[in-house]
Amino acid sequence: MDRSAQIQEIKTRMATLESLIEQTKARLPAHSTKPPVMMDLLQYEDEYDVLLKKLNEIKSA
């Protein structure tokens, strides 16, 4: 896979994750946070951070 295809694939997944993060935040209750929802949110944010780091590494290479 060439570099531009990798970049596009990462950007596509990041856009999906952004949407999932927003949807998950909308599911969070105002007062008592549900652990499964919080776990989903943290997982999406962690994956997003990993992809952002990988994207920056590819662009700087």
N, C-alpha and C positions, 0 to 999 in steps of 0.2 A: 504494500500500500504506500502510495507516495505521500509526501508531506502535506500537500493541499487537501487530499482526501482525509487524512488523519485529522487535520484541523477542522474540516467541515463536520466530520463525525463527532468530534468532541463538542463543537458548538451546538450541534443538533441535540446531543444528550444534555448539555447544560441548559438549553432552552426548555427541554422537557422537565428537568429537575426544578427549574425556576417555577414552572407551572405547578408541579407537585408540592413544592414548598409553600406557595401561596394558598393552594387548596388545603393543605394540612394546617396551616396557620388559621385558616377560616374555620376549621373544625375544632380548634382549641376552645374549650369553654372559658368564660371570663374569670371564673373563680377557682374551680377545682380541676386541675389539669389531669387528664387521663394518661397514665403511663404508656399505653400502646401508641397513642397519637404522638406523644412526645418522642418516643423511640423512633417512629417513622420520620418525624421532622429532623431529628439529629442525624439519622442515617442519610437522608437526602442532602442535608447541608454538608456532611462529611464527604460524600461522593462528589458534590459540587466543588468543594475545596481541592480535592485530589485532581479533578479534571482541570481546574483552573491552573494549578501548578504544572500539570503536564502540558497544557496548552502554551504556557509561558516558556517552558523548556524547549518545546518544538520551535516556537517562534524565534528564540534566541540562538538556536543551533545553526 
